Amino acid sequence: MEHHADLIVIGAGQSGLATAALAPRHGFARTLVLDAAEQTGGSWPRYYDSLTLFSPARYSSLPGMRFPGDGDSYPTRDEVVDYLRAYARRLDADIRTSTTVTSVLPRDGAWAVRTQDGVEFTACAVVAASGAFRGPYTPDVPGSEEFAGQSLHAADYRSPEPFTGRRVVVVGGGNSAVQIAAELGTVTVTTLASRRPISWMKQCPLGRDVHWWFKHTRFDIAPLSRLLEKMRVAVLDDGHYRTALDAHSVERREMFSRLTADGVVWADGAKEPADAVIWATGYRLTYPYLNDSGALDADGRPRHRGGIATVPGLGFVGIEFQRSFSSNTLRGVGRDAAHVLSRLSRSR
């Protein structure tokens, strides 16, 4: 079994696959992709059943392979999974699933990558492409330990049916929170809790999908678009979700101040029973295999600039706002991968 490669990519989701696809163009002849999951596709197979992309198919492709079907349609979760797995099958790379990486350490001018089963691989360059959706974030809210109902992150939510007839509070103000609350409203009493009112963005301003505008104004790739990282999240909607929330009487309320054994206490002091709380509160970057590599700060966040780590021979792909607004999206991750690979190739 070959244990040396020119490049090792950790993660076989959209970021890792795009990186592996572009690696030969940058002089990496032997690329090894390692992923802990049983199949390729990253986090996509684990998302909730009704998830659809916010970008049309024509703006949702990885490098070298067009997303199939109607370019104006919005692909479903399963269509994205099928696309990513078909993409993986086309790659000239050694992809090994069910392989958990436990450590990545510098050694003699290269990198030693060790897996859970004790196998060690070496490479002159490593790209960490697995961290964006590995760490579901749940805020620390007073009373969490008292709450006797069901508490789960959106990462563990699949469909509304198990919540039928139960009172549910969905926490969050982004696309996922709105989508989940809208479909839960069809089967149960649902409240949407967020720190600020929902900010809505039209899906098709002036008759064009917003991603058309992003492309033709070059906003998608403008470095200044990274400033949006600090701004409020806007929910893309063609009117469907707003209508669904209203139709099913899903009330939006200011974030509750605490949990109780049987519900929540709202900011105005009112108490309300709740059987379940679903936290659509995002993710935190996590790279446990890099803990001793020198590439993370004291809080476990990657030290990098545009995906180039502060330690030689290591890069990151798949970080939100890594270089632009479209970083960590199907349409944009290839640009970041090309940038990182170019820099890693020059440093060999």
N, C-alpha and C positions, 0 to 999 in steps of 0.2 A: 504494500500500500504506500503510495507517494505521500510523504509528510511535509514536503516543501513546495511552496508556491511563490510566484512573484508578488501576488496580492491576495490577502485574505479579507473577505467582506463578511461582517457579522450581521446577519439578518437577511431574510429572503422575502421581505415585503417590497413595496413599490420602490423604496429608496435603495435597498440592497440589489434588487434586480436591475434597476437603471444603472447603478454603478458597475455591475458585472457586465452589462451590455456594452458599455462605453470603454471598459478597461483595455481591450485590444488596441483601440485607436490611440491610446496613450502609452503604448509600449509594454503593457502587462500581458504577456503571452499565456501565462498559467494563472488562472483566477480560481480561488476556492471560496465557496459561499457556505457558511455554517449557520444553521437555524435550529432553535430548540423545538419548534413545532413539528408535527408529523408530516405536514405538507407545506408547500410554498403558499404565499399570499399574505403574510404578515398578520396584522390585526383584523383585516377585512372579514375573514370567516366568522369572527366572534362578535361582530356588530349586530344590532337589533334587526329583526327580520325585515322590517318595512323601510329600512334606510335606502335613500336614493341620493345620488350625487347632486351637488348644487351647481355643478358645471355640466354643460351638454357634452355628449360623446366626442364631438369634434375638438373640444378643448380638454380632453381627458386621456391623452395618449402618452405613453412612455416612448423614449427614443427608438426609432426604427420600426414601430409597429402601430398602425392606426387602430383606434378603438372601433370594433365592428358595429354595424347596424346604422340606423338613422342618426346622422350627425347632430340633429336638433333634439334628440331624445335625451332624457336624463337617466343614466344607467342605474340599475338597482345594485344592491349589495352583491347578490349572486352573480350578476353579469360582470362586476368588477373582479370577483374572485376567479371566475372562468377566464377572464382576460389575463390576469396576472399569472395564472398557471400555464396558459398557452404561451405566454411570453417567456416564462422560465424554460419551457421545453425547447425553445428555439436558441437558447443561449449556448455559446461555446465556453462553458464554465462547468467546473465540478461542483455541483450543488448537493450538500449533505444535510438532510433534515434529521429530526430527532437527535440533534447534536447540540448540547448545551455548553456554551463557552463559560468557563469559570474564572479564567485569568488571562490577561494579556500583559506581558512584561518585556521590556527592552533587554536584549542580550546580544552583545558583540556586534553592535551596529545594525541589528535586525530585530524582529519581534518573535517571541515565543508565545504561542496561543495554546492554552491547555483546555481540554474539555472535561466534562463531568465523569466520563468513563476512563480518564487517565491518559488519553491519547494527546500527544503534543505535535503541533504543526509549527512551522517557521515560515516567515515571509519578510521581505524587505519593507513592505508597506501593509498597513491595516486600515480599513475603513469601518468605523462603527456606525451601523445603519439600523440599529434595533431599539433605540432608547425612547422614541417619542411617545409610544402608547403602551409602554410596559408598566408605568406607574400611575394607576388611577388615583386622582386626588380627591379626598374627602375632607372638608374643613373641620376644624375642631370647634364644635358648637356646644355650649353649656347644656348639660343634661343628656348628652349622647349615651352615657353609660346607663342612664335610667330607662331610656326608651325601650319598651317591651315589644314594639311592632317590628316589622321587617325593614331593615335599612340596607340598601344596596346601591352600588355605583351604576351609572348608565352602562358601563362596560359589561355588567352582568345582566342587564335587561334584554329580553328577547322579543316579547310580544305582550299585548294587553290582557289576553284571556285569563292568565292566572290571578289577575287583580280584580276580576269582575265582582262588583258589589262591595268592594273595599274602598275606604276613603284614602286617597293617595295625594301626597304632596311631592311635586317635582321641583327640585332646586336647580336654578340656573337661568341664564338669560340669553343663551346662544341657540344655534340652529337645532342641536340635538335635544335640548330641553323643550323647545317649542314643538318639535316633531313628536316627541314621546308624550307630552301633555295632550296634544291634539288627538292622538289615537286612544289614549287612556280615557279621554272624555267620552268616548263612544260606549264605554262599558261601566264606568263608575264615576263617583264624585271626585273631581280632580282640581287641585289648586296649584298654580305656578308661582313659586316664591323666588324673587330675585332682588338684588340690592338696588337696582335701578329699573325704571320702566323699560320695556322691550323697545329696542331701536330697530326699526324696520327699513329694509332696502328693497326697492322694486327689482324683481328678477329681470324684467325687460323694459328698462327706461327707453322712451322714444322708439319702441318697437324692436329693439335689439337686446339680446341677452347681455347682462352686465359683463360677462366674460368676453364678448365681442369688443366692448368698450375698453376693457382692460388690455386686450391685445393691441388694438389699433391706436391707443394712446400711449402704448408701451408702459403703462402703469404697472403691469404685472412684474416687470423686470427692473423697474426704477429703484435704485438703492434707497432713495428717500422714502419709498413706500414702507420701509421697515419701521418708520416712525409710528405707523398705525398699531404697532405692537402694544403701545401704551394707551391706545384709545379704546372706546367702548366697542364691544362686539355687535355687529349688525346682523340681523336675521334676514336672509334672502327669501323672498316670498313673491309668488305671482298672485297672491290673494287667497290661495287655498288654505293656508294655515291660520291666517287671521280669521277667516270665515269659520273654520272648524272650531277654533277656540270659542268664538261667539256662539255658534250653533249648539255647542255642547256645554255652554255655561261654565267654561273653564276660567276661573277668576285669577287674575294676576294680583299678588299682594307683595308688599314689602317684606323682605326676608325676616323670618321669625327670629326672636331673640334667644329662644332656648327650646329644648325638647323636654317633654315630661314623660312619665311612664306610659301614657296613653295618647299622646298627641304633641301639639306645639303651642307655644305662647307667641302670639304675633307682636309686632313692634308696638302696637297700641295697647298691649296688655291683655287682649282678648285671648281666651283659650279655645282650642278647637281639637276635637279628637282626630287621630290619624292612625290608620292601620299599617301604612307603609310610607317610607320616604325614599325617593330615588334621586341620587345626587348626580346631576349632569354638570359636573363642576370641573371637567377637564382632566388633564394628566400632567405629571411632572416628569421631566427627563430623568432617566435612571440608567446607569451603566455599571452595574455591580462588578463586572469582570474587569473594569478599569481602575478599581479602587487603589491598587498599588502601582499604577503605571506612571503617576506624576501628571496625568492629563486632566484631573478633576480638582476643583477647589474644595475648600473645607466642607461645603454643603453638598458635595457630590455633583456639582454642575460642571459641564465640560469647559475647559479653558481653550478657547479657540477664537479665530477671527475668520469669519466667512466659511467656517468648516475646517480650517487648517488648525490643527492642534498646536499648542505651544511646545510640545515635544516632537522631535523630528520623526517623519515616517508614519504619522498617524493623522487620520482625517475623520470628520463626521459628515454624514449626509442624512437629511430627514428631520432637521430641527426647524421648528416653525420660525419664520422670519429670519432664517439663517443668513440669507443675502438679499431677499426681497419679499414682497407680499405673497408671491406664489410659491415660495419655498415650502417643502413638505406637502405639495399637492401633486397629483398625477401629471398635470401639465407643466409643472415647474421643477420637479425634483431632478430631472435630467440635466438642467442647466447647472445646478449646484454640484451634481456628481462630476460633470465635465470640468468644472473649476477646480474641485478638490483633486481629481486625478491628474490634471495638468501640473498642479503644484507638487504633488507627490512624485510624479515622474521626473520632474526637473531636479528634485532633491536626492535622487538615488545616486 
